[in-house]
């Protein structure tokens, strides 16, 4: 899973030609910890089609603020460097796959 920071956002997400699923999370967030294994499974299942990445909102507040991330976990699907879909809160894997497939 790609680690995204305020410093590398443009080169990792903004410049990506592939769809990017970016997981906004924090170490103290229990629902984030529950979601992490699902996101890791999605990274394997969509390998080669979707870049799966994560961003710690406490360590990277500029990017989180730029995209209006007010509650976590938040997942944003980026297409061509722009947000295409937003998923807020813990959601089941089937729901996440449905959202990804709709944008693919």
N, C-alpha and C positions, 0 to 999 in steps of 0.2 A: 504494500500500500504506500502510495506517495505521500510524503510529509510536506504539507503546504504551509508557508509562513507569509507574513506581510512582505518580506523581502523577495520571495520567489514566486508569488502568486501569478504575476504576469507571464513569466516564462513557463510555469508548470500548467496553469489553467487557462490564462488569457490567450496563450499562443497555441494551445492544443488544437489539432485538427480533428481529434476524436471527441466524442461526448465525454464529459467529466462529471462524475458523481462526487461531490465534495461534502464530507461529513464534518459539520461544526460541532465540537464537543468540548468537555472540560473534565479534568481528573476527578472532581468532586461530584459529578453528575451521575447518579445511579441509573436513570434511564439510558444515558449514553453508554454506560458499561454493558447494559442489556442489549443494546443495538449493535455494538461493535462486532460480535460474532456473525451477525447477519450481514453486515457490510463486508466483512472478510470473505464470507461465502459468495457474495455477489461479485467480488473482485475476481474470484476464481472462475465463476460461471460466465462472466462477461469479458474475460481476458481476450485482448485483441480487438474488442469492439467498444469497450468503455474503460476509461481510466478512472480508477477508484482512488480517492485521496482523502486525507483528513487534515483538519486544522484545529488546533487547540485555541479556543477563543480567549483564554486568559493570557496566553503568550503572544497572541496576534490580534489585538483588539481593533486595529485599523481595518483589516479586511472584514472582520465580523460586522463592524459598524457600517462599512461601505455598502454591505448587502442587507442591512437592516435585520441582522440576526439578533432577536430580542429574547428568544427562549431556545433552549437546547434540550435534546438534540435537534438540530435542523440539518436537513440534507438539501442541497441545491444541485440540480442538474444544469451544467453549463454546456451550451452548444455555440461554437464559434466565439468562445470567451464571454458570452452573455447568458444570464440566467434564463433557462427555458421552463423549469419546473421547480417548485419548492414543496418540501415535505417537512412539516413541523411535528415534533414529538415522536415517540416510539410507535412504529407501525409494523405489522406482520410482514414477513418476507414476500408473500404473494402480492401484497399491496405495493411494495417497493418495486417488484419486478414488473407489475402492470404499468407503473408510472415510467419506468425506464423504457419498456417496450414501446410505449406510446410516443416517446420522443425519438427513439431509434428509427 
